[in-house]
Amino acid sequence: MLKKLVKRNFCLILLLITFFQIADGKPKLTSIKFDEKTVGKPVIIEDLEQNIIEKTKLIVDEIIKTSFPELNDASIKIKTFKSQADYFRARFTFTRFLTFRKIHYLIFVNPQVFEKNAPINGIRAIIAHELAHIAYYRRHNRFELLGLISLQSKTFTARFERGADLQAIKRGYGAGLQEYREWLYQNIPPKSLIAKKRDYFSSEEIELITDSIREKPSLIDYWIKNVPRNLNEIQSTVQNN
């Protein structure tokens, strides 16, 4: 029985690592290009990435200070990553998770979010969404975090991501989140759009939620406990409360 339990938990950890495979990041080679405006002067790509990291960290620190005081003492590192469909991600470090040391957290930023001129209020809102994930990780112990393996399920993923949206909206980032989603839909491959609207609130859904909680603030706490899966469920709650 013990052998089976150990084997099962080991497999669960492997699945979790696979899902969060970019969590600790990978070292990047430094490359060099030449800026046409300063002929002959090399621009190191690593420096450009560092600028993105520093810019993102300033926003993260600002949002923690104003909206996530429970994360004041959290160790959060910013890293860059590449993706055609995602611009921000939040993870925790697996080396510390597996060795039972204090867990550190990572926010990954896709530099294209700045290169493609995402609205600044939208960037703040989606970072609030990612910080909501980190707040979730901090509230749960290691055994409970193994439950994140359920993110392999589309149903759980939608509840997990929409729940983070609701936390951002509760903290006042609804308008920015709506703005971000409208920008996002124009800056991802068409094949990714269906999944985005399934897993996250659409701009239309966010608008209805923010309008509704202005009239009845208690709705946001109800929705956090009972995450709506689509526009119809949001409308039904509004009509019946």
C-alpha positions in Angstrom: 0.0 0.0 0.0 2.8 2.4 1.0 4.7 1.6 -2.2 1.6 2.4 -4.3 1.1 5.7 -2.5 4.7 6.8 -3.0 4.5 5.8 -6.7 1.2 7.7 -7.1 2.6 10.9 -5.5 5.8 10.7 -7.5 3.7 10.4 -10.7 1.6 13.4 -9.7 4.7 15.5 -9.1 6.1 14.5 -12.5 2.8 15.6 -14.1 2.9 18.9 -12.3 6.5 19.5 -13.4 5.6 18.7 -16.9 2.7 21.2 -16.8 4.9 23.9 -15.4 7.9 23.0 -17.5 9.0 26.6 -18.1 8.8 27.5 -14.4 12.5 27.8 -13.7 13.2 29.2 -17.1 16.1 28.4 -19.4 19.4 30.3 -19.8 19.5 32.3 -23.0 22.4 33.0 -25.3 23.4 36.7 -25.5 23.0 37.9 -29.1 24.1 41.2 -30.7 22.5 43.4 -33.3 23.4 46.9 -34.7 21.1 49.8 -34.2 20.7 51.8 -37.4 20.5 55.0 -35.5 23.9 54.4 -33.9 25.9 52.9 -36.7 28.6 50.6 -35.5 27.4 50.6 -31.9 26.3 47.1 -30.9 23.0 46.7 -28.9 23.0 43.6 -26.7 19.7 41.8 -26.8 20.2 40.7 -23.2 20.2 44.3 -22.2 16.9 44.9 -24.0 15.4 41.9 -22.2 16.7 43.4 -18.9 14.8 46.6 -19.7 11.6 44.6 -20.2 12.2 42.8 -16.9 12.8 46.1 -15.0 9.8 47.8 -16.6 7.6 44.8 -15.6 9.0 44.7 -12.1 8.1 48.3 -11.5 4.5 47.5 -12.5 4.4 44.4 -10.3 5.8 46.3 -7.3 3.2 49.1 -7.8 0.3 46.6 -8.0 1.4 44.7 -5.0 1.7 47.9 -3.0 -1.7 49.2 -3.9 -3.8 46.0 -4.4 -2.0 42.8 -3.1 -0.6 43.7 0.4 -0.6 40.0 1.2 2.3 39.6 -1.3 4.5 42.3 0.2 7.0 39.7 1.5 6.7 37.3 -1.4 9.9 36.6 -3.4 8.9 37.2 -7.0 11.3 37.1 -9.9 10.6 38.4 -13.4 11.7 36.4 -16.5 11.0 36.7 -20.2 9.6 34.0 -22.5 8.5 33.6 -26.1 5.0 32.7 -27.2 2.5 33.5 -30.0 -0.6 33.3 -27.8 0.5 34.2 -24.3 2.0 37.4 -22.9 2.2 36.8 -19.2 2.4 33.7 -17.0 2.9 33.1 -13.2 4.5 30.0 -11.7 6.3 28.9 -8.5 9.8 27.4 -8.5 9.9 23.7 -8.5 13.4 23.3 -7.0 12.2 24.8 -3.8 8.8 23.1 -4.0 10.4 19.7 -4.2 13.1 20.4 -1.5 10.6 21.8 1.0 12.2 25.2 1.1 10.3 28.5 1.1 8.7 28.7 -2.3 9.7 31.6 -4.6 7.5 32.8 -7.5 8.0 33.7 -11.1 6.2 36.1 -13.5 7.1 35.5 -17.1 6.6 38.4 -19.6 6.6 38.2 -23.3 8.5 41.2 -24.6 6.1 41.5 -27.5 3.4 42.8 -25.1 5.4 46.1 -25.1 6.6 45.9 -28.7 2.9 45.5 -29.9 1.9 48.5 -27.7 -0.5 46.8 -25.4 -2.5 49.4 -23.4 -0.7 50.2 -20.1 -3.9 49.8 -18.1 -4.4 46.5 -19.8 -0.9 45.4 -18.8 -1.5 46.4 -15.2 -4.8 44.4 -15.2 -3.2 41.2 -16.6 -0.4 41.5 -14.1 -3.0 41.8 -11.4 -4.5 38.6 -12.8 -1.0 36.9 -12.5 -0.6 38.2 -9.0 -3.9 36.6 -8.1 -2.4 33.3 -9.2 0.6 33.9 -6.9 -1.7 34.8 -4.0 -3.5 31.5 -4.7 -0.2 29.5 -4.6 0.7 31.2 -1.3 -2.6 30.3 0.3 -2.2 26.6 -0.4 0.3 24.1 1.0 2.4 21.8 -1.2 0.0 18.9 -1.1 -2.9 21.2 -2.1 -0.8 22.6 -5.0 -0.5 19.1 -6.4 -4.2 19.6 -7.3 -3.0 22.0 -10.0 -2.5 18.9 -12.1 -6.2 19.3 -12.7 -5.2 22.2 -15.0 -4.8 19.4 -17.6 -8.7 19.5 -17.5 -10.3 22.2 -19.6 -13.0 22.7 -17.1 -10.6 23.2 -14.2 -8.4 25.5 -16.3 -11.4 27.8 -17.1 -12.4 28.0 -13.4 -8.8 28.6 -12.3 -8.2 31.4 -14.9 -11.6 33.0 -14.6 -11.2 33.0 -10.8 -8.0 35.0 -11.2 -9.9 37.4 -13.5 -12.5 37.9 -10.8 -9.8 38.6 -8.2 -8.3 41.3 -10.5 -11.8 42.8 -11.1 -12.5 42.8 -7.4 -9.4 44.9 -6.9 -10.5 47.5 -9.4 -8.8 46.2 -12.6 -12.0 45.4 -14.5 -11.8 48.2 -17.1 -8.1 47.5 -17.7 -8.8 43.7 -18.1 -11.5 44.4 -20.6 -9.1 46.7 -22.5 -6.4 44.0 -22.4 -8.7 41.3 -23.8 -9.8 43.5 -26.7 -6.1 44.1 -27.5 -5.3 40.4 -27.0 -7.9 39.2 -29.5 -6.1 41.2 -32.2 -2.7 40.0 -31.3 -2.9 36.2 -31.1 -3.3 33.6 -33.9 -7.0 33.0 -34.8 -6.8 29.4 -33.7 -6.1 30.5 -30.2 -9.1 32.7 -29.8 -11.6 30.0 -29.0 -9.5 28.7 -26.1 -8.9 32.2 -24.8 -12.6 33.0 -24.7 -13.3 29.6 -23.1 -10.7 29.9 -20.3 -10.9 33.6 -19.6 -13.7 36.1 -19.4 -14.3 37.8 -22.7 -14.4 41.6 -22.9 -18.2 41.4 -23.1 -18.4 39.2 -20.0 -16.1 41.5 -18.1 -18.2 44.6 -19.0 -21.3 42.9 -17.7 -19.6 41.8 -14.5 -18.1 45.3 -13.8 -21.5 47.0 -14.6 -23.3 44.6 -12.3 -21.1 44.9 -9.3 -21.4 48.7 -9.4 -25.0 48.2 -8.6 -24.6 45.2 -6.3 -21.0 44.9 -5.0 -21.8 41.6 -3.2 -22.1 39.8 -6.6 -18.3 39.7 -7.0 -17.9 37.5 -3.9 -20.7 35.2 -5.1 -19.0 34.8 -8.4 -15.6 34.2 -6.8 -17.2 31.2 -5.0 -19.3 30.2 -8.0 -17.2 31.0 -11.0 -19.5 31.6 -14.1 -18.5 29.6 -17.1 -20.2 31.8 -19.8 -22.2 34.9 -20.4 -25.5 33.1 -19.8 -24.5 32.2 -16.3 -23.5 35.7 -15.5 -26.8 37.1 -16.9 -28.8 34.5 -14.9 -27.0 35.5 -11.7 -27.7 39.2 -12.3 -31.4 38.5 -13.0 -31.9 36.3 -9.9 -30.1 38.4 -7.4 
